[in-house]
Structure formats: C-alpha cells, structure tokens
Amino acid sequence: MARYDLKGRYVLITGASSGIGKELSRCFAGAGAHCVLHAIPDDKKILAAWAAELAKTYSVKTWSLVENFIDPDGPRRLHGEVIKIIPHLDVLVNNAGMIVYGDFWESAPDRLDALLRVNAGAYMALMRLFIPGMVARGEGRVFNVSSAAAFQPCPHHALYGAAKSMVQSLSEGVNQELKGTGVKITTLCPSYTDTPLLRVNGFPQKIWWYRISGLSDPAVIARKGVKALVKGKMVYIPGLINKFVHLVVNRITPRFVLDAISNFALRSAK
C-alpha cells in the first residue's frame, strides 16, 4: 500500500491547543504539512502562539481558528472559515473532546448534552462537510481520534465511551462506503493519555486501570498515530497490552464478566 505523503498537504486539526491535538499538529507540521489549528475561544491566545511557533520552527503555513462545538452550528461555522483561507483540505483531524466523570444519572444534563455535541456531533458534522470535497478531488484523509473506550462499556464515564463507540462505528462504516474514491479514514484509539482532559470535570487522579496500562505520553501517541495514518491503517490501538485487551480479550470474554471488569477497572483508585 502506497504511503500518504504529508508534505505540502493542508490539514485541519481540532482541539489543537493542548494534549494529543497539540502533539499531532507538531507531527503534521514536522512532516511539512500546512496546518489550520482549532481550539475553543478560551484558548485563542494560546492557540495563536502555538501556530506561530510551528510556522517558525517547521517553515510551514499555519492558521488559528476558534469555535465552540457545544453550539450545534459551530462545526458549520468552522468549515466556512477553513474554506476561506486554504485552497482545499487534504486531511481532517477530528480530535476535540471533553469528558464527564461520575455516575450517569447524577451527571448534569447540560454537560452530557455538551459531551455528545463535542465528542460525536462535531466529528460527524465535519466529516459530512469536508468529505464531499475530498471525493470530488479523488483523494483525502480523515483522521478521527477515537479511544480504546470505544470497544467496551465505560462505567463512571459511560457517555464518553458511548460517544467514542459511535465515532468508531461511523468511521469504519463510512470508510467502507469510500472504497474506490481515494479517500480513507483512520481511527486512533489510545488508552488513557496524560492530557488536560483527565484533569478536569472531577476525573480522579488515579483509576484502577492505570495499574495495568499507566498513562500514555501524548507525544508518543501522536507520533504513532500519524505513522498509522501515513501507512493507511483503518484502526490503530497503540500498545501491545491495549491491543490484546481491546481486540482479543473483549471478543472472548462473556459480556457480564466484561461489564464487571470494566466497572472495577474504571473506578477511582485512592
């Protein structure tokens, strides 16, 4: 399979001001891609400074745009801004996300609604907005940052896992529909990664699963993810333990056992 050359490509990366998104933007810029960086309005200054640093360091073009995906019209507005400033989009990187930790029935309804809009709705909307242009040109890539949480239930942040499951299923389904068009979708499915996402909204400092997997380095996850994209992989789970657990153990373990293990592994470990 031919490798996808990123040099000179135009890439949009959502949630690019911190965590995996920031490290992905470093990888794409380092490969010679021109990067449109997105973040929430609160991160406007941080994002602009990071875009300027990437442009200076890697001699690529960069732009910074802010938009709040909690607003249902946010993805459409971002699409409109992107198509004004670049000739076309070669790679869509859906990465923006949030998490709500706690029992589902006790979580604030507005936070749950926001999570669905950001973690699932924005992914779907941006795919629908940008893929037609890629198909018309006969090439393009969608890189969806999903999660290992997509492959089993996630008690105590159940809607987060459910949203990632939707993204994973949507990505794989649409990827099949795109056969023969020159457009491909890759999903990156890391386990828990040391990002600001896990330091807000009451997420515990430790959960039992960390004793098995630890916390991944976002820079490592990003480098491996971009390599998977370049190679044309459809689904990529970083780490041998994570691959074994999420692709093998999940398939041979009875659901009631898997549910109980998940409930224990995702509890706070004080």
Legacy VTK file of the C-alpha trace (Angstrom):
# vtk DataFile Version 3.0
C-alpha trace
ASCII
DATASET POLYDATA
POINTS 270 float
0.000 0.000 0.000
1.411 3.388 -1.021
2.292 5.694 1.835
0.425 9.009 2.085
2.911 11.869 1.737
2.031 14.747 4.084
4.456 17.297 2.664
2.582 20.309 1.308
-0.808 19.000 2.420
-3.430 21.189 4.075
-4.533 19.786 7.433
-7.245 20.864 9.890
-6.703 19.750 13.496
-9.450 20.343 16.031
-8.615 20.646 19.712
-5.036 21.611 18.838
-4.135 23.828 21.808
-3.141 21.008 24.184
-2.787 17.266 24.669
-2.881 14.870 21.735
-4.130 17.566 19.362
-1.161 19.820 20.066
1.277 16.946 19.560
-0.487 15.911 16.355
-0.063 19.421 14.996
3.656 19.197 15.784
3.865 15.912 13.855
1.981 17.209 10.820
3.990 20.434 10.690
7.198 18.450 11.117
6.196 16.377 8.091
5.809 19.543 6.020
2.029 19.948 6.163
0.342 23.338 6.381
-1.858 23.367 9.470
-5.147 25.020 10.354
-5.386 24.767 14.137
-8.663 24.893 16.027
-9.463 25.330 19.706
-12.190 26.719 21.948
-12.433 30.523 22.242
-10.898 30.474 25.747
-7.647 29.171 24.215
-7.412 31.798 21.471
-4.118 33.355 22.616
-2.517 30.007 23.425
-3.506 28.645 20.020
-2.225 31.680 18.114
1.137 31.487 19.884
1.426 27.770 19.139
0.531 28.297 15.472
3.245 30.957 15.200
5.794 28.657 16.835
5.010 25.812 14.429
5.289 28.106 11.414
8.666 29.416 12.559
10.076 26.033 13.561
8.993 23.998 10.532
8.653 26.655 7.801
5.029 25.791 7.068
1.906 27.902 6.856
-0.346 27.894 9.903
-3.662 29.445 10.846
-5.530 29.516 14.153
-9.324 29.466 14.399
-11.545 29.272 17.465
-15.022 27.807 17.665
-17.161 26.200 20.347
-18.615 22.876 19.251
-21.126 22.920 22.101
-23.000 25.260 19.790
-24.622 22.934 17.223
-23.745 25.395 14.457
-20.055 25.521 15.475
-18.792 22.888 13.000
-20.544 24.597 10.079
-19.012 27.954 11.003
-15.556 26.383 11.281
-15.972 24.759 7.868
-16.875 28.133 6.390
-13.781 29.778 7.845
-11.473 26.976 6.724
-12.568 27.023 3.088
-11.963 30.788 3.013
-8.287 30.545 3.952
-6.970 27.408 2.224
-7.473 26.130 -1.344
-8.777 22.746 -0.162
-8.487 20.379 2.795
-6.392 17.242 2.395
-6.606 15.858 5.945
-9.360 16.362 8.508
-8.201 15.572 12.047
-11.125 15.267 14.459
-9.644 15.452 17.938
-11.609 17.936 20.065
-13.147 16.314 23.122
-14.374 16.567 26.684
-15.224 14.123 29.451
-17.791 13.900 32.237
-16.827 11.613 35.106
-19.382 10.252 37.548
-22.481 8.090 37.531
-24.652 8.862 34.527
-27.897 9.507 36.400
-26.196 12.037 38.676
-24.418 13.979 35.919
-25.671 17.408 34.867
-27.850 17.061 31.741
-26.290 20.124 30.107
-22.805 18.612 30.483
-23.982 15.339 28.956
-25.544 17.198 26.023
-22.307 19.160 25.552
-20.247 15.968 25.541
-22.352 14.431 22.775
-22.113 17.571 20.650
-18.330 17.863 21.012
-17.255 14.196 21.042
-19.666 12.829 18.461
-21.760 15.529 16.790
-18.795 17.673 15.731
-16.951 14.652 14.319
-19.998 13.657 12.285
-20.699 17.196 11.081
-17.134 17.949 9.990
-16.876 14.619 8.183
-20.094 15.375 6.309
-18.918 18.890 5.447
-15.392 18.077 4.247
-15.595 14.575 2.730
-17.552 15.595 -0.409
-14.718 17.907 -1.460
-12.182 15.128 -0.952
-14.255 12.710 -3.011
-14.588 15.292 -5.786
-10.769 15.643 -5.914
-10.252 11.878 -5.744
-8.109 11.902 -2.602
-8.111 12.838 1.076
-7.816 11.511 4.589
-9.941 11.669 7.725
-8.109 11.015 10.969
-10.516 10.514 13.861
-9.084 10.407 17.368
-11.322 7.805 18.926
-10.377 5.829 22.042
-9.873 2.340 23.383
-13.047 3.234 25.305
-14.933 2.606 22.055
-14.581 -1.169 22.422
-16.259 -1.841 25.781
-18.592 -0.138 28.276
-17.095 2.622 30.419
-18.871 2.765 33.781
-18.421 6.109 35.593
-17.911 7.936 32.298
-20.407 5.898 30.309
-21.454 8.565 27.820
-17.832 9.276 26.916
-17.380 5.633 25.953
-20.707 5.585 24.117
-19.746 8.661 22.083
-16.407 7.086 21.156
-18.233 3.906 20.133
-20.369 5.977 17.789
-17.299 7.650 16.297
-15.613 4.278 15.821
-18.631 2.669 14.167
-19.289 5.708 11.981
-15.657 5.860 10.897
-15.484 2.200 9.916
-18.827 2.298 8.140
-18.062 5.430 6.123
-14.588 4.110 5.324
-16.213 1.157 3.571
-18.529 3.491 1.661
-15.465 5.420 0.460
-13.798 2.409 -1.187
-12.542 3.400 -4.623
-12.861 7.161 -4.058
-9.269 7.819 -2.979
-10.473 8.911 0.473
-9.685 6.876 3.578
-10.488 7.094 7.282
-8.110 6.163 10.082
-9.092 5.956 13.731
-6.558 6.376 16.512
-7.722 4.535 19.652
-5.363 5.193 22.568
-5.947 4.157 26.147
-5.805 6.802 28.866
-3.328 9.521 27.965
-1.803 12.214 30.155
-3.693 15.242 28.837
-5.710 18.119 30.368
-8.856 16.121 29.534
-8.180 13.896 32.555
-7.529 16.815 34.907
-10.947 18.456 34.688
-14.588 17.687 35.417
-13.809 15.637 38.517
-11.861 12.868 36.795
-9.954 11.013 39.566
-6.189 11.283 39.741
-5.979 7.509 39.558
-8.235 4.728 38.371
-7.581 1.018 38.768
-6.861 0.563 35.053
-3.741 2.733 35.371
-2.101 -0.107 37.313
-2.199 -2.147 34.103
-1.738 0.420 31.361
-0.397 3.506 33.096
-0.877 6.871 31.380
0.397 7.282 27.839
2.547 10.197 26.676
0.546 12.323 24.193
3.665 12.975 22.097
4.230 9.230 21.664
0.565 8.616 20.864
0.588 11.376 18.263
3.731 10.119 16.515
2.404 6.576 16.344
-0.992 7.792 15.177
0.396 9.851 12.310
2.512 6.870 11.229
-0.663 4.774 11.146
-2.378 7.422 9.017
0.538 7.584 6.573
0.511 3.789 6.260
-3.232 3.749 5.581
-4.306 1.761 8.651
-8.036 1.779 9.341
-7.907 1.207 13.113
-4.845 1.760 15.274
-4.602 0.959 19.003
-1.195 1.931 20.422
0.498 -0.551 22.758
0.623 -4.351 22.765
-1.278 -4.690 26.054
-4.029 -2.408 24.820
-4.276 -4.260 21.508
-4.568 -7.586 23.327
-7.149 -6.360 25.830
-9.362 -4.419 23.430
-9.133 -6.602 20.329
-8.760 -10.101 21.795
-9.943 -10.260 25.411
-13.087 -8.256 24.618
-14.103 -10.772 21.971
-13.707 -13.922 24.057
-14.971 -12.667 27.420
-18.690 -13.037 28.268
-20.402 -9.637 28.376
-21.450 -9.854 32.029
-17.836 -10.587 33.003
-16.508 -7.793 30.788
-19.020 -5.363 32.280
-17.974 -6.259 35.828
-14.274 -5.939 34.998
-14.878 -2.548 33.389
-16.806 -1.343 36.431
-13.914 -2.275 38.704
-11.100 -1.077 36.438
-12.613 2.366 35.837
-13.337 3.213 39.472
-11.281 5.702 41.390
-8.209 4.092 42.985
-7.476 6.128 46.108
LINES 1 271
270 0 1 2 3 4 5 6 7 8 9 10 11 12 13 14 15 16 17 18 19 20 21 22 23 24 25 26 27 28 29 30 31 32 33 34 35 36 37 38 39 40 41 42 43 44 45 46 47 48 49 50 51 52 53 54 55 56 57 58 59 60 61 62 63 64 65 66 67 68 69 70 71 72 73 74 75 76 77 78 79 80 81 82 83 84 85 86 87 88 89 90 91 92 93 94 95 96 97 98 99 100 101 102 103 104 105 106 107 108 109 110 111 112 113 114 115 116 117 118 119 120 121 122 123 124 125 126 127 128 129 130 131 132 133 134 135 136 137 138 139 140 141 142 143 144 145 146 147 148 149 150 151 152 153 154 155 156 157 158 159 160 161 162 163 164 165 166 167 168 169 170 171 172 173 174 175 176 177 178 179 180 181 182 183 184 185 186 187 188 189 190 191 192 193 194 195 196 197 198 199 200 201 202 203 204 205 206 207 208 209 210 211 212 213 214 215 216 217 218 219 220 221 222 223 224 225 226 227 228 229 230 231 232 233 234 235 236 237 238 239 240 241 242 243 244 245 246 247 248 249 250 251 252 253 254 255 256 257 258 259 260 261 262 263 264 265 266 267 268 269
